[in-house]
């Protein structure tokens, strides 16, 4: 069952993911501005941006699956046992773990992109 607290948390993550998606134009302008730098730096920045976008997409997908699972008619909860034999899909608690892992990967990708950009701007 999707509790109000969990729904609020997932909505907050959705807002962050939306901000990341809207920042794609900024990432593109960063890549353009840093293009005159040596090829390796530009490539590192492009790879960092791609990692951010990929991480945001998989985090969004995991949240969508979790929401669907918790909104299902059977009213599963995050800590519910399987109950009726072998599961046909991921347990909601396991999905929460997947969402958390993907969000951590997204944070690492954002951090790596920021560090790469700072290092690149310091070499100008």
One Martini backbone bead per residue (centre of mass of N, CA, C, O) as a GRO file, in nm:
protein
  124
    1UNK     BB    1   0.098   0.036   0.021
    2UNK     BB    2   0.057   0.379  -0.035
    3UNK     BB    3   0.181   0.599   0.156
    4UNK     BB    4   0.208   0.927   0.223
    5UNK     BB    5   0.512   0.926   0.281
    6UNK     BB    6   0.601   0.771   0.026
    7UNK     BB    7   0.464   0.954  -0.179
    8UNK     BB    8   0.630   1.207  -0.100
    9UNK     BB    9   0.908   1.090  -0.162
   10UNK     BB   10   0.856   1.023  -0.462
   11UNK     BB   11   0.787   1.315  -0.542
   12UNK     BB   12   1.061   1.436  -0.470
   13UNK     BB   13   1.221   1.267  -0.670
   14UNK     BB   14   1.068   1.364  -0.921
   15UNK     BB   15   1.163   1.657  -0.899
   16UNK     BB   16   1.464   1.599  -0.935
   17UNK     BB   17   1.437   1.457  -1.209
   18UNK     BB   18   1.316   1.704  -1.351
   19UNK     BB   19   1.560   1.888  -1.308
   20UNK     BB   20   1.756   1.711  -1.465
   21UNK     BB   21   1.606   1.719  -1.733
   22UNK     BB   22   1.605   2.037  -1.760
   23UNK     BB   23   1.940   2.038  -1.759
   24UNK     BB   24   2.022   1.943  -2.049
   25UNK     BB   25   2.087   2.220  -2.176
   26UNK     BB   26   2.322   2.284  -1.988
   27UNK     BB   27   2.495   2.042  -2.065
   28UNK     BB   28   2.520   2.117  -2.364
   29UNK     BB   29   2.661   2.393  -2.316
   30UNK     BB   30   2.904   2.279  -2.170
   31UNK     BB   31   3.009   2.107  -2.403
   32UNK     BB   32   3.044   2.345  -2.599
   33UNK     BB   33   3.237   2.522  -2.421
   34UNK     BB   34   3.451   2.265  -2.386
   35UNK     BB   35   3.545   2.180  -2.676
   36UNK     BB   36   3.832   2.331  -2.703
   37UNK     BB   37   3.936   2.135  -2.541
   38UNK     BB   38   4.057   1.869  -2.480
   39UNK     BB   39   3.928   1.570  -2.573
   40UNK     BB   40   3.920   1.423  -2.296
   41UNK     BB   41   3.751   1.623  -2.137
   42UNK     BB   42   3.501   1.626  -2.317
   43UNK     BB   43   3.450   1.322  -2.289
   44UNK     BB   44   3.417   1.314  -1.981
   45UNK     BB   45   3.174   1.502  -1.972
   46UNK     BB   46   2.988   1.342  -2.157
   47UNK     BB   47   2.992   1.083  -1.982
   48UNK     BB   48   2.881   1.215  -1.727
   49UNK     BB   49   2.612   1.305  -1.850
   50UNK     BB   50   2.518   1.024  -1.938
   51UNK     BB   51   2.514   0.905  -1.651
   52UNK     BB   52   2.300   1.090  -1.540
   53UNK     BB   53   2.072   1.021  -1.741
   54UNK     BB   54   2.068   0.716  -1.692
   55UNK     BB   55   2.016   0.726  -1.384
   56UNK     BB   56   1.749   0.881  -1.403
   57UNK     BB   57   1.595   0.671  -1.572
   58UNK     BB   58   1.621   0.422  -1.376
   59UNK     BB   59   1.493   0.561  -1.134
   60UNK     BB   60   1.220   0.622  -1.265
   61UNK     BB   61   1.149   0.328  -1.330
   62UNK     BB   62   1.153   0.220  -1.039
   63UNK     BB   63   0.930   0.406  -0.933
   64UNK     BB   64   0.708   0.309  -1.121
   65UNK     BB   65   0.703   0.017  -1.024
   66UNK     BB   66   0.649   0.073  -0.726
   67UNK     BB   67   0.384   0.222  -0.760
   68UNK     BB   68   0.234  -0.007  -0.903
   69UNK     BB   69   0.264  -0.215  -0.674
   70UNK     BB   70   0.129  -0.033  -0.443
   71UNK     BB   71  -0.144   0.016  -0.633
   72UNK     BB   72  -0.250  -0.243  -0.622
   73UNK     BB   73  -0.530  -0.428  -0.540
   74UNK     BB   74  -0.384  -0.607  -0.303
   75UNK     BB   75  -0.219  -0.411  -0.106
   76UNK     BB   76   0.071  -0.394  -0.088
   77UNK     BB   77   0.360  -0.378   0.110
   78UNK     BB   78   0.681  -0.321   0.194
   79UNK     BB   79   0.655  -0.552   0.453
   80UNK     BB   80   0.525  -0.783   0.307
   81UNK     BB   81   0.449  -1.088   0.265
   82UNK     BB   82   0.381  -1.309   0.024
   83UNK     BB   83   0.192  -1.581   0.113
   84UNK     BB   84   0.103  -1.705  -0.207
   85UNK     BB   85   0.378  -1.793  -0.264
   86UNK     BB   86   0.524  -1.739  -0.538
   87UNK     BB   87   0.640  -1.477  -0.693
   88UNK     BB   88   0.577  -1.264  -0.987
   89UNK     BB   89   0.721  -1.029  -0.835
   90UNK     BB   90   0.843  -0.786  -0.680
   91UNK     BB   91   0.901  -0.678  -0.382
   92UNK     BB   92   0.847  -0.377  -0.243
   93UNK     BB   93   1.105  -0.375  -0.067
   94UNK     BB   94   1.297  -0.436  -0.302
   95UNK     BB   95   1.221  -0.186  -0.467
   96UNK     BB   96   1.328   0.017  -0.263
   97UNK     BB   97   1.620  -0.075  -0.292
   98UNK     BB   98   1.645  -0.011  -0.592
   99UNK     BB   99   1.585   0.289  -0.572
  100UNK     BB  100   1.816   0.359  -0.379
  101UNK     BB  101   2.048   0.263  -0.559
  102UNK     BB  102   1.983   0.448  -0.802
  103UNK     BB  103   2.006   0.713  -0.644
  104UNK     BB  104   2.303   0.674  -0.567
  105UNK     BB  105   2.409   0.661  -0.858
  106UNK     BB  106   2.312   0.942  -0.932
  107UNK     BB  107   2.479   1.097  -0.724
  108UNK     BB  108   2.753   1.001  -0.832
  109UNK     BB  109   2.718   1.118  -1.119
  110UNK     BB  110   2.684   1.413  -1.032
  111UNK     BB  111   2.954   1.436  -0.888
  112UNK     BB  112   3.139   1.360  -1.127
  113UNK     BB  113   3.046   1.589  -1.312
  114UNK     BB  114   3.128   1.825  -1.127
  115UNK     BB  115   3.428   1.756  -1.105
  116UNK     BB  116   3.496   1.757  -1.405
  117UNK     BB  117   3.411   2.052  -1.457
  118UNK     BB  118   3.602   2.183  -1.252
  119UNK     BB  119   3.864   2.074  -1.375
  120UNK     BB  120   3.821   2.198  -1.657
  121UNK     BB  121   3.801   2.500  -1.563
  122UNK     BB  122   4.095   2.501  -1.433
  123UNK     BB  123   4.247   2.450  -1.724
  124UNK     BB  124   4.180   2.732  -1.874
   0.00000   0.00000   0.00000
